[in-house]
Amino acid sequence: MPAPVPATTGSLLSDGDRPAPGRATLYMVVGFARQRERRRGGWRRLGEQGFAQRRPAEEHAARLLARGRADGVILARQDLGPDADAAEEPVILERHGELPAELLEG
């Protein structure tokens, strides 16, 4: 008779956070690039990318910076509920590179 397979006790999320039942966690990477054109000053927000785990989000953020696709990135976490309107406000976890002034504090 085969031995029973032990249940895993570790969290499936890479940072150890376990959302409440019926909730999920989304890690978002948002890139920012300086406007390079002479007539346009300021910043351009790049499309955001969502991940189910923190580690792939961190790796994506590092790739955006390393490949020169973004001048700065923000990594944020948002807890989502079972209903579309049950999402909580995103929490900024990390900031890297050059970012617009309004995103540097906080």
Phi and psi in radians as a Rosetta constraint file:
Dihedral C 1 N 2 CA 2 C 2 CIRCULARHARMONIC -1.212 0.35
Dihedral N 2 CA 2 C 2 N 3 CIRCULARHARMONIC 2.601 0.35
Dihedral C 2 N 3 CA 3 C 3 CIRCULARHARMONIC -1.229 0.35
Dihedral N 3 CA 3 C 3 N 4 CIRCULARHARMONIC 2.535 0.35
Dihedral C 3 N 4 CA 4 C 4 CIRCULARHARMONIC -1.158 0.35
Dihedral N 4 CA 4 C 4 N 5 CIRCULARHARMONIC 2.570 0.35
Dihedral C 4 N 5 CA 5 C 5 CIRCULARHARMONIC -1.413 0.35
Dihedral N 5 CA 5 C 5 N 6 CIRCULARHARMONIC 2.168 0.35
Dihedral C 5 N 6 CA 6 C 6 CIRCULARHARMONIC -1.175 0.35
Dihedral N 6 CA 6 C 6 N 7 CIRCULARHARMONIC 2.526 0.35
Dihedral C 6 N 7 CA 7 C 7 CIRCULARHARMONIC -1.317 0.35
Dihedral N 7 CA 7 C 7 N 8 CIRCULARHARMONIC 2.509 0.35
Dihedral C 7 N 8 CA 8 C 8 CIRCULARHARMONIC -1.376 0.35
Dihedral N 8 CA 8 C 8 N 9 CIRCULARHARMONIC 2.452 0.35
Dihedral C 8 N 9 CA 9 C 9 CIRCULARHARMONIC -1.900 0.35
Dihedral N 9 CA 9 C 9 N 10 CIRCULARHARMONIC -0.210 0.35
Dihedral C 9 N 10 CA 10 C 10 CIRCULARHARMONIC -1.358 0.35
Dihedral N 10 CA 10 C 10 N 11 CIRCULARHARMONIC 2.782 0.35
Dihedral C 10 N 11 CA 11 C 11 CIRCULARHARMONIC -1.327 0.35
Dihedral N 11 CA 11 C 11 N 12 CIRCULARHARMONIC 2.529 0.35
Dihedral C 11 N 12 CA 12 C 12 CIRCULARHARMONIC -1.371 0.35
Dihedral N 12 CA 12 C 12 N 13 CIRCULARHARMONIC -0.300 0.35
Dihedral C 12 N 13 CA 13 C 13 CIRCULARHARMONIC -1.491 0.35
Dihedral N 13 CA 13 C 13 N 14 CIRCULARHARMONIC 2.428 0.35
Dihedral C 13 N 14 CA 14 C 14 CIRCULARHARMONIC -1.191 0.35
Dihedral N 14 CA 14 C 14 N 15 CIRCULARHARMONIC -0.408 0.35
Dihedral C 14 N 15 CA 15 C 15 CIRCULARHARMONIC -1.737 0.35
Dihedral N 15 CA 15 C 15 N 16 CIRCULARHARMONIC 0.115 0.35
Dihedral C 15 N 16 CA 16 C 16 CIRCULARHARMONIC 1.499 0.35
Dihedral N 16 CA 16 C 16 N 17 CIRCULARHARMONIC -0.104 0.35
Dihedral C 16 N 17 CA 17 C 17 CIRCULARHARMONIC -1.335 0.35
Dihedral N 17 CA 17 C 17 N 18 CIRCULARHARMONIC 2.353 0.35
Dihedral C 17 N 18 CA 18 C 18 CIRCULARHARMONIC -2.112 0.35
Dihedral N 18 CA 18 C 18 N 19 CIRCULARHARMONIC 2.020 0.35
Dihedral C 18 N 19 CA 19 C 19 CIRCULARHARMONIC -1.175 0.35
Dihedral N 19 CA 19 C 19 N 20 CIRCULARHARMONIC 2.766 0.35
Dihedral C 19 N 20 CA 20 C 20 CIRCULARHARMONIC -1.089 0.35
Dihedral N 20 CA 20 C 20 N 21 CIRCULARHARMONIC 2.726 0.35
Dihedral C 20 N 21 CA 21 C 21 CIRCULARHARMONIC -0.967 0.35
Dihedral N 21 CA 21 C 21 N 22 CIRCULARHARMONIC 2.414 0.35
Dihedral C 21 N 22 CA 22 C 22 CIRCULARHARMONIC 1.414 0.35
Dihedral N 22 CA 22 C 22 N 23 CIRCULARHARMONIC 0.069 0.35
Dihedral C 22 N 23 CA 23 C 23 CIRCULARHARMONIC -2.111 0.35
Dihedral N 23 CA 23 C 23 N 24 CIRCULARHARMONIC 2.774 0.35
Dihedral C 23 N 24 CA 24 C 24 CIRCULARHARMONIC -2.356 0.35
Dihedral N 24 CA 24 C 24 N 25 CIRCULARHARMONIC 2.799 0.35
Dihedral C 24 N 25 CA 25 C 25 CIRCULARHARMONIC -2.015 0.35
Dihedral N 25 CA 25 C 25 N 26 CIRCULARHARMONIC 2.340 0.35
Dihedral C 25 N 26 CA 26 C 26 CIRCULARHARMONIC -2.071 0.35
Dihedral N 26 CA 26 C 26 N 27 CIRCULARHARMONIC 2.240 0.35
Dihedral C 26 N 27 CA 27 C 27 CIRCULARHARMONIC -1.785 0.35
Dihedral N 27 CA 27 C 27 N 28 CIRCULARHARMONIC 2.182 0.35
Dihedral C 27 N 28 CA 28 C 28 CIRCULARHARMONIC -1.998 0.35
Dihedral N 28 CA 28 C 28 N 29 CIRCULARHARMONIC 2.431 0.35
Dihedral C 28 N 29 CA 29 C 29 CIRCULARHARMONIC -1.999 0.35
Dihedral N 29 CA 29 C 29 N 30 CIRCULARHARMONIC 2.158 0.35
Dihedral C 29 N 30 CA 30 C 30 CIRCULARHARMONIC -2.105 0.35
Dihedral N 30 CA 30 C 30 N 31 CIRCULARHARMONIC 2.153 0.35
Dihedral C 30 N 31 CA 31 C 31 CIRCULARHARMONIC -1.744 0.35
Dihedral N 31 CA 31 C 31 N 32 CIRCULARHARMONIC 2.668 0.35
Dihedral C 31 N 32 CA 32 C 32 CIRCULARHARMONIC -2.318 0.35
Dihedral N 32 CA 32 C 32 N 33 CIRCULARHARMONIC 2.406 0.35
Dihedral C 32 N 33 CA 33 C 33 CIRCULARHARMONIC -2.247 0.35
Dihedral N 33 CA 33 C 33 N 34 CIRCULARHARMONIC 2.481 0.35
Dihedral C 33 N 34 CA 34 C 34 CIRCULARHARMONIC -1.232 0.35
Dihedral N 34 CA 34 C 34 N 35 CIRCULARHARMONIC 2.489 0.35
Dihedral C 34 N 35 CA 35 C 35 CIRCULARHARMONIC -1.224 0.35
Dihedral N 35 CA 35 C 35 N 36 CIRCULARHARMONIC 2.239 0.35
Dihedral C 35 N 36 CA 36 C 36 CIRCULARHARMONIC -1.661 0.35
Dihedral N 36 CA 36 C 36 N 37 CIRCULARHARMONIC -0.260 0.35
Dihedral C 36 N 37 CA 37 C 37 CIRCULARHARMONIC -1.356 0.35
Dihedral N 37 CA 37 C 37 N 38 CIRCULARHARMONIC 2.551 0.35
Dihedral C 37 N 38 CA 38 C 38 CIRCULARHARMONIC -1.119 0.35
Dihedral N 38 CA 38 C 38 N 39 CIRCULARHARMONIC -0.681 0.35
Dihedral C 38 N 39 CA 39 C 39 CIRCULARHARMONIC -1.324 0.35
Dihedral N 39 CA 39 C 39 N 40 CIRCULARHARMONIC -0.390 0.35
Dihedral C 39 N 40 CA 40 C 40 CIRCULARHARMONIC -1.928 0.35
Dihedral N 40 CA 40 C 40 N 41 CIRCULARHARMONIC 2.104 0.35
Dihedral C 40 N 41 CA 41 C 41 CIRCULARHARMONIC -1.779 0.35
Dihedral N 41 CA 41 C 41 N 42 CIRCULARHARMONIC 3.037 0.35
Dihedral C 41 N 42 CA 42 C 42 CIRCULARHARMONIC 1.639 0.35
Dihedral N 42 CA 42 C 42 N 43 CIRCULARHARMONIC -2.695 0.35
Dihedral C 42 N 43 CA 43 C 43 CIRCULARHARMONIC -2.146 0.35
Dihedral N 43 CA 43 C 43 N 44 CIRCULARHARMONIC 2.720 0.35
Dihedral C 43 N 44 CA 44 C 44 CIRCULARHARMONIC -2.140 0.35
Dihedral N 44 CA 44 C 44 N 45 CIRCULARHARMONIC 2.251 0.35
Dihedral C 44 N 45 CA 45 C 45 CIRCULARHARMONIC -1.503 0.35
Dihedral N 45 CA 45 C 45 N 46 CIRCULARHARMONIC 2.225 0.35
Dihedral C 45 N 46 CA 46 C 46 CIRCULARHARMONIC -1.481 0.35
Dihedral N 46 CA 46 C 46 N 47 CIRCULARHARMONIC 2.866 0.35
Dihedral C 46 N 47 CA 47 C 47 CIRCULARHARMONIC -1.054 0.35
Dihedral N 47 CA 47 C 47 N 48 CIRCULARHARMONIC 2.553 0.35
Dihedral C 47 N 48 CA 48 C 48 CIRCULARHARMONIC -1.610 0.35
Dihedral N 48 CA 48 C 48 N 49 CIRCULARHARMONIC 2.678 0.35
Dihedral C 48 N 49 CA 49 C 49 CIRCULARHARMONIC -2.185 0.35
Dihedral N 49 CA 49 C 49 N 50 CIRCULARHARMONIC 2.327 0.35
Dihedral C 49 N 50 CA 50 C 50 CIRCULARHARMONIC -1.865 0.35
Dihedral N 50 CA 50 C 50 N 51 CIRCULARHARMONIC 2.573 0.35
Dihedral C 50 N 51 CA 51 C 51 CIRCULARHARMONIC -2.399 0.35
Dihedral N 51 CA 51 C 51 N 52 CIRCULARHARMONIC 2.612 0.35
Dihedral C 51 N 52 CA 52 C 52 CIRCULARHARMONIC -1.415 0.35
Dihedral N 52 CA 52 C 52 N 53 CIRCULARHARMONIC -0.348 0.35
Dihedral C 52 N 53 CA 53 C 53 CIRCULARHARMONIC -2.264 0.35
Dihedral N 53 CA 53 C 53 N 54 CIRCULARHARMONIC 2.711 0.35
Dihedral C 53 N 54 CA 54 C 54 CIRCULARHARMONIC -1.244 0.35
Dihedral N 54 CA 54 C 54 N 55 CIRCULARHARMONIC -0.745 0.35
Dihedral C 54 N 55 CA 55 C 55 CIRCULARHARMONIC -1.019 0.35
Dihedral N 55 CA 55 C 55 N 56 CIRCULARHARMONIC -0.837 0.35
Dihedral C 55 N 56 CA 56 C 56 CIRCULARHARMONIC -1.089 0.35
Dihedral N 56 CA 56 C 56 N 57 CIRCULARHARMONIC -0.552 0.35
Dihedral C 56 N 57 CA 57 C 57 CIRCULARHARMONIC -1.161 0.35
Dihedral N 57 CA 57 C 57 N 58 CIRCULARHARMONIC -0.757 0.35
Dihedral C 57 N 58 CA 58 C 58 CIRCULARHARMONIC -1.092 0.35
Dihedral N 58 CA 58 C 58 N 59 CIRCULARHARMONIC -0.710 0.35
Dihedral C 58 N 59 CA 59 C 59 CIRCULARHARMONIC -1.151 0.35
Dihedral N 59 CA 59 C 59 N 60 CIRCULARHARMONIC -0.684 0.35
Dihedral C 59 N 60 CA 60 C 60 CIRCULARHARMONIC -1.127 0.35
Dihedral N 60 CA 60 C 60 N 61 CIRCULARHARMONIC -0.753 0.35
Dihedral C 60 N 61 CA 61 C 61 CIRCULARHARMONIC -1.046 0.35
Dihedral N 61 CA 61 C 61 N 62 CIRCULARHARMONIC -0.762 0.35
Dihedral C 61 N 62 CA 62 C 62 CIRCULARHARMONIC -1.108 0.35
Dihedral N 62 CA 62 C 62 N 63 CIRCULARHARMONIC -0.686 0.35
Dihedral C 62 N 63 CA 63 C 63 CIRCULARHARMONIC -1.143 0.35
Dihedral N 63 CA 63 C 63 N 64 CIRCULARHARMONIC -0.708 0.35
Dihedral C 63 N 64 CA 64 C 64 CIRCULARHARMONIC -1.020 0.35
Dihedral N 64 CA 64 C 64 N 65 CIRCULARHARMONIC -0.745 0.35
Dihedral C 64 N 65 CA 65 C 65 CIRCULARHARMONIC -1.246 0.35
Dihedral N 65 CA 65 C 65 N 66 CIRCULARHARMONIC -0.790 0.35
Dihedral C 65 N 66 CA 66 C 66 CIRCULARHARMONIC -1.109 0.35
Dihedral N 66 CA 66 C 66 N 67 CIRCULARHARMONIC -0.619 0.35
Dihedral C 66 N 67 CA 67 C 67 CIRCULARHARMONIC -1.539 0.35
Dihedral N 67 CA 67 C 67 N 68 CIRCULARHARMONIC -0.001 0.35
Dihedral C 67 N 68 CA 68 C 68 CIRCULARHARMONIC 1.318 0.35
Dihedral N 68 CA 68 C 68 N 69 CIRCULARHARMONIC 0.281 0.35
Dihedral C 68 N 69 CA 69 C 69 CIRCULARHARMONIC -1.375 0.35
Dihedral N 69 CA 69 C 69 N 70 CIRCULARHARMONIC -0.359 0.35
Dihedral C 69 N 70 CA 70 C 70 CIRCULARHARMONIC -2.435 0.35
Dihedral N 70 CA 70 C 70 N 71 CIRCULARHARMONIC 2.602 0.35
Dihedral C 70 N 71 CA 71 C 71 CIRCULARHARMONIC -1.541 0.35
Dihedral N 71 CA 71 C 71 N 72 CIRCULARHARMONIC -0.425 0.35
Dihedral C 71 N 72 CA 72 C 72 CIRCULARHARMONIC -2.703 0.35
Dihedral N 72 CA 72 C 72 N 73 CIRCULARHARMONIC 2.727 0.35
Dihedral C 72 N 73 CA 73 C 73 CIRCULARHARMONIC -2.433 0.35
Dihedral N 73 CA 73 C 73 N 74 CIRCULARHARMONIC 2.686 0.35
Dihedral C 73 N 74 CA 74 C 74 CIRCULARHARMONIC -2.151 0.35
Dihedral N 74 CA 74 C 74 N 75 CIRCULARHARMONIC 2.363 0.35
Dihedral C 74 N 75 CA 75 C 75 CIRCULARHARMONIC -1.906 0.35
Dihedral N 75 CA 75 C 75 N 76 CIRCULARHARMONIC 2.148 0.35
Dihedral C 75 N 76 CA 76 C 76 CIRCULARHARMONIC -2.235 0.35
Dihedral N 76 CA 76 C 76 N 77 CIRCULARHARMONIC 2.751 0.35
Dihedral C 76 N 77 CA 77 C 77 CIRCULARHARMONIC -2.097 0.35
Dihedral N 77 CA 77 C 77 N 78 CIRCULARHARMONIC 2.392 0.35
Dihedral C 77 N 78 CA 78 C 78 CIRCULARHARMONIC -2.314 0.35
Dihedral N 78 CA 78 C 78 N 79 CIRCULARHARMONIC 2.253 0.35
Dihedral C 78 N 79 CA 79 C 79 CIRCULARHARMONIC -1.573 0.35
Dihedral N 79 CA 79 C 79 N 80 CIRCULARHARMONIC 2.276 0.35
Dihedral C 79 N 80 CA 80 C 80 CIRCULARHARMONIC -1.960 0.35
Dihedral N 80 CA 80 C 80 N 81 CIRCULARHARMONIC 2.470 0.35
Dihedral C 80 N 81 CA 81 C 81 CIRCULARHARMONIC -1.729 0.35
Dihedral N 81 CA 81 C 81 N 82 CIRCULARHARMONIC 3.104 0.35
Dihedral C 81 N 82 CA 82 C 82 CIRCULARHARMONIC -1.187 0.35
Dihedral N 82 CA 82 C 82 N 83 CIRCULARHARMONIC -0.424 0.35
Dihedral C 82 N 83 CA 83 C 83 CIRCULARHARMONIC -1.695 0.35
Dihedral N 83 CA 83 C 83 N 84 CIRCULARHARMONIC 2.648 0.35
Dihedral C 83 N 84 CA 84 C 84 CIRCULARHARMONIC -1.058 0.35
Dihedral N 84 CA 84 C 84 N 85 CIRCULARHARMONIC -0.555 0.35
Dihedral C 84 N 85 CA 85 C 85 CIRCULARHARMONIC -1.635 0.35
Dihedral N 85 CA 85 C 85 N 86 CIRCULARHARMONIC 0.164 0.35
Dihedral C 85 N 86 CA 86 C 86 CIRCULARHARMONIC -1.665 0.35
Dihedral N 86 CA 86 C 86 N 87 CIRCULARHARMONIC 0.239 0.35
Dihedral C 86 N 87 CA 87 C 87 CIRCULARHARMONIC -1.337 0.35
Dihedral N 87 CA 87 C 87 N 88 CIRCULARHARMONIC 2.455 0.35
Dihedral C 87 N 88 CA 88 C 88 CIRCULARHARMONIC -1.579 0.35
Dihedral N 88 CA 88 C 88 N 89 CIRCULARHARMONIC 2.900 0.35
Dihedral C 88 N 89 CA 89 C 89 CIRCULARHARMONIC -1.109 0.35
Dihedral N 89 CA 89 C 89 N 90 CIRCULARHARMONIC 2.456 0.35
Dihedral C 89 N 90 CA 90 C 90 CIRCULARHARMONIC -1.126 0.35
Dihedral N 90 CA 90 C 90 N 91 CIRCULARHARMONIC 2.586 0.35
Dihedral C 90 N 91 CA 91 C 91 CIRCULARHARMONIC -1.997 0.35
Dihedral N 91 CA 91 C 91 N 92 CIRCULARHARMONIC 2.159 0.35
Dihedral C 91 N 92 CA 92 C 92 CIRCULARHARMONIC -1.318 0.35
Dihedral N 92 CA 92 C 92 N 93 CIRCULARHARMONIC 2.146 0.35
Dihedral C 92 N 93 CA 93 C 93 CIRCULARHARMONIC -1.672 0.35
Dihedral N 93 CA 93 C 93 N 94 CIRCULARHARMONIC -0.721 0.35
Dihedral C 93 N 94 CA 94 C 94 CIRCULARHARMONIC -2.543 0.35
Dihedral N 94 CA 94 C 94 N 95 CIRCULARHARMONIC 2.618 0.35
Dihedral C 94 N 95 CA 95 C 95 CIRCULARHARMONIC -2.265 0.35
Dihedral N 95 CA 95 C 95 N 96 CIRCULARHARMONIC 2.351 0.35
Dihedral C 95 N 96 CA 96 C 96 CIRCULARHARMONIC -2.397 0.35
Dihedral N 96 CA 96 C 96 N 97 CIRCULARHARMONIC 2.548 0.35
Dihedral C 96 N 97 CA 97 C 97 CIRCULARHARMONIC 1.361 0.35
Dihedral N 97 CA 97 C 97 N 98 CIRCULARHARMONIC -2.823 0.35
Dihedral C 97 N 98 CA 98 C 98 CIRCULARHARMONIC -1.531 0.35
Dihedral N 98 CA 98 C 98 N 99 CIRCULARHARMONIC 2.323 0.35
Dihedral C 98 N 99 CA 99 C 99 CIRCULARHARMONIC -2.335 0.35
Dihedral N 99 CA 99 C 99 N 100 CIRCULARHARMONIC 2.791 0.35
Dihedral C 99 N 100 CA 100 C 100 CIRCULARHARMONIC -1.009 0.35
Dihedral N 100 CA 100 C 100 N 101 CIRCULARHARMONIC 2.564 0.35
Dihedral C 100 N 101 CA 101 C 101 CIRCULARHARMONIC -0.953 0.35
Dihedral N 101 CA 101 C 101 N 102 CIRCULARHARMONIC -0.673 0.35
Dihedral C 101 N 102 CA 102 C 102 CIRCULARHARMONIC -1.196 0.35
Dihedral N 102 CA 102 C 102 N 103 CIRCULARHARMONIC -0.232 0.35
Dihedral C 102 N 103 CA 103 C 103 CIRCULARHARMONIC -1.779 0.35
Dihedral N 103 CA 103 C 103 N 104 CIRCULARHARMONIC -0.061 0.35
Dihedral C 103 N 104 CA 104 C 104 CIRCULARHARMONIC -1.392 0.35
Dihedral N 104 CA 104 C 104 N 105 CIRCULARHARMONIC -0.494 0.35
Dihedral C 104 N 105 CA 105 C 105 CIRCULARHARMONIC -1.740 0.35
Dihedral N 105 CA 105 C 105 N 106 CIRCULARHARMONIC 2.788 0.35
